[in-house]
């Protein structure tokens, strides 16, 4: 497989670790596995949060859908002076020769909320929307959060809000805050 100069290409759907910190809690997800490790201020593991994430097998249809989605996103972008470099990069990314992971990663990122809750952004598979899992600071599962229409990126979670960004029809980015309410505890 050819590679564009100065670019490193990982297998398609290869998981990457992510880390976030809030207060005295450090949260780390390996990305590949459905888990988050919580560390204390001495960097000792204080808790491991795991969840069941079934059916993570990557199929040919997933690979084809990702390629089509990626190419569709690249069309219309003016690479300008970078066209000579980025054009080959796009070709390498969608090449049939690019290795593909056997399983989808479980998580894309982790965030420690202002109230201590742990928010895990599940890996977005082709043709799916971004979804989040929320856990109480003690590791108990709290809720799922499906995509919020218009929210492009999440930057902060609080006890009753999510702070993020969105783009309008003119592709202008703006900050947004949405109210969050958690489910009532079972009786």
C-alpha positions as CSV (number, residue, x, y, z in Angstrom):
1,X,0.0,0.0,0.0
2,X,1.3,3.4,-0.9
3,X,1.3,6.1,1.7
4,X,1.2,9.9,1.3
5,X,4.3,11.6,2.5
6,X,4.5,12.5,6.2
7,X,1.2,10.7,7.1
8,X,0.8,7.6,9.2
9,X,-2.3,5.5,8.5
10,X,-3.7,3.1,11.1
11,X,-6.1,0.3,10.3
12,X,-9.7,1.5,9.5
13,X,-11.7,1.4,12.8
14,X,-8.7,1.2,15.0
15,X,-9.5,2.3,18.5
16,X,-7.5,5.0,20.2
17,X,-7.2,5.7,24.0
18,X,-8.6,8.9,25.5
19,X,-8.2,10.5,28.9
20,X,-10.0,13.3,30.8
21,X,-9.7,14.6,34.3
22,X,-12.0,16.5,36.7
23,X,-11.5,17.3,40.3
24,X,-9.4,14.4,41.7
25,X,-10.6,11.9,39.1
26,X,-8.7,10.8,36.0
27,X,-10.7,8.7,33.5
28,X,-9.0,6.7,30.8
29,X,-10.6,4.6,28.1
30,X,-8.5,2.3,25.9
31,X,-11.0,2.9,23.1
32,X,-10.9,-0.7,21.9
33,X,-12.5,-2.2,25.0
34,X,-15.8,-1.3,26.6
35,X,-14.3,0.1,29.8
36,X,-13.1,3.2,31.6
37,X,-10.5,3.1,34.3
38,X,-10.8,5.7,37.0
39,X,-7.6,6.8,38.7
40,X,-7.2,8.8,41.9
41,X,-4.8,11.8,42.5
42,X,-1.9,9.3,43.1
43,X,-2.7,7.7,39.7
44,X,-3.9,4.5,41.3
45,X,-6.9,2.6,39.8
46,X,-9.8,3.3,42.0
47,X,-12.5,1.8,39.9
48,X,-13.1,0.1,36.5
49,X,-16.4,0.7,34.7
50,X,-17.3,-1.9,32.1
51,X,-20.4,-2.3,29.9
52,X,-21.7,-4.9,27.5
53,X,-21.2,-3.9,23.9
54,X,-22.3,-6.7,21.7
55,X,-22.1,-7.1,17.9
56,X,-18.9,-5.1,17.3
57,X,-17.8,-7.1,14.3
58,X,-16.8,-5.1,11.3
59,X,-18.5,-6.2,8.0
60,X,-17.7,-5.5,4.4
61,X,-20.9,-3.4,4.3
62,X,-19.5,-1.3,7.2
63,X,-16.3,-0.7,5.3
64,X,-18.1,0.3,2.1
65,X,-20.4,2.6,4.0
66,X,-17.5,4.3,5.7
67,X,-15.7,4.8,2.4
68,X,-18.8,6.3,0.8
69,X,-19.4,8.6,3.7
70,X,-15.8,9.7,3.8
71,X,-15.7,10.4,0.0
72,X,-19.0,12.3,0.2
73,X,-17.5,14.5,3.0
74,X,-14.4,15.3,1.0
75,X,-16.2,16.4,-2.2
76,X,-16.6,20.1,-2.4
77,X,-13.7,20.7,-0.1
78,X,-11.1,23.0,-1.6
79,X,-7.8,21.8,-0.4
80,X,-6.1,24.7,-2.1
81,X,-2.3,24.6,-1.8
82,X,-2.6,21.2,0.0
83,X,-4.3,19.4,-2.9
84,X,-1.1,17.6,-4.0
85,X,-0.7,16.2,-0.4
86,X,-4.2,15.7,0.7
87,X,-5.5,14.1,-2.6
88,X,-3.2,11.1,-2.2
89,X,-4.0,11.0,1.5
90,X,-7.7,10.6,0.7
91,X,-6.9,7.9,-1.8
92,X,-4.8,5.9,0.7
93,X,-7.5,6.2,3.4
94,X,-10.2,4.7,1.1
95,X,-7.9,2.2,-0.6
96,X,-9.0,-1.5,-0.7
97,X,-5.4,-2.2,0.5
98,X,-5.9,-0.4,3.8
99,X,-6.0,-2.8,6.7
100,X,-9.4,-3.0,8.6
101,X,-9.8,-3.9,12.3
102,X,-11.9,-7.0,13.1
103,X,-13.9,-5.2,15.7
104,X,-15.3,-1.7,16.1
105,X,-13.8,0.2,19.0
106,X,-16.2,0.6,22.0
107,X,-15.5,4.2,22.8
108,X,-14.3,7.4,21.1
109,X,-13.8,9.6,24.1
110,X,-14.4,9.9,27.8
111,X,-15.3,13.1,29.8
112,X,-15.5,13.7,33.5
113,X,-18.5,16.0,34.1
114,X,-18.5,19.0,36.4
115,X,-20.7,16.9,38.8
116,X,-18.3,13.9,38.7
117,X,-20.3,11.8,36.4
118,X,-18.5,9.9,33.7
119,X,-19.6,10.3,30.1
120,X,-18.4,7.9,27.4
121,X,-18.9,8.7,23.8
122,X,-19.5,5.5,22.0
123,X,-17.7,4.9,18.8
124,X,-19.8,6.1,15.9
125,X,-20.1,3.4,13.3
126,X,-20.8,4.2,9.7
127,X,-24.4,5.6,9.1
128,X,-25.0,5.8,12.9
129,X,-25.3,8.9,15.1
130,X,-23.2,9.7,18.1
131,X,-24.4,8.2,21.3
132,X,-23.2,8.7,24.9
133,X,-23.3,6.5,28.0
134,X,-23.4,8.2,31.5
135,X,-22.2,6.6,34.7
136,X,-22.5,7.9,38.3
137,X,-19.1,8.6,40.0
138,X,-19.5,5.3,41.8
139,X,-19.6,3.5,38.4
140,X,-23.4,2.8,38.3
141,X,-24.9,3.1,34.9
142,X,-27.1,6.2,34.7
143,X,-28.5,6.6,31.1
144,X,-28.0,6.7,27.4
145,X,-27.9,10.0,25.5
146,X,-28.7,9.8,21.8
147,X,-27.7,12.4,19.4
148,X,-29.0,15.9,20.1
149,X,-30.1,17.5,16.8
150,X,-27.7,20.3,15.9
151,X,-25.0,19.4,18.4
152,X,-21.8,18.8,16.5
153,X,-19.3,18.5,19.4
154,X,-19.7,18.2,23.2
155,X,-17.1,20.1,25.3
156,X,-18.6,19.9,28.8
157,X,-21.2,18.1,30.8
158,X,-22.7,19.4,34.0
159,X,-25.4,18.1,36.3
160,X,-28.2,19.6,34.1
161,X,-26.5,20.8,30.9
162,X,-24.3,19.9,28.0
163,X,-22.1,22.6,26.4
164,X,-21.0,22.2,22.8
165,X,-21.0,23.6,19.3
166,X,-23.1,23.4,16.2
167,X,-22.8,24.7,12.6
168,X,-25.6,26.5,10.8
169,X,-26.6,26.4,7.2
170,X,-23.8,28.8,6.3
171,X,-21.2,26.5,8.1
172,X,-20.7,29.0,10.8
173,X,-19.9,27.4,14.2
174,X,-21.4,28.7,17.4
175,X,-21.5,27.7,21.0
176,X,-24.7,26.1,22.3
177,X,-25.9,24.9,25.7
178,X,-28.7,22.2,26.0
179,X,-30.6,21.3,29.2
180,X,-30.1,17.8,30.4
181,X,-32.4,15.9,32.7
182,X,-31.5,12.5,34.0
183,X,-34.1,9.7,34.4
184,X,-35.9,9.5,37.7
185,X,-34.5,6.8,40.0
186,X,-36.6,3.6,40.0
187,X,-39.0,3.2,42.9
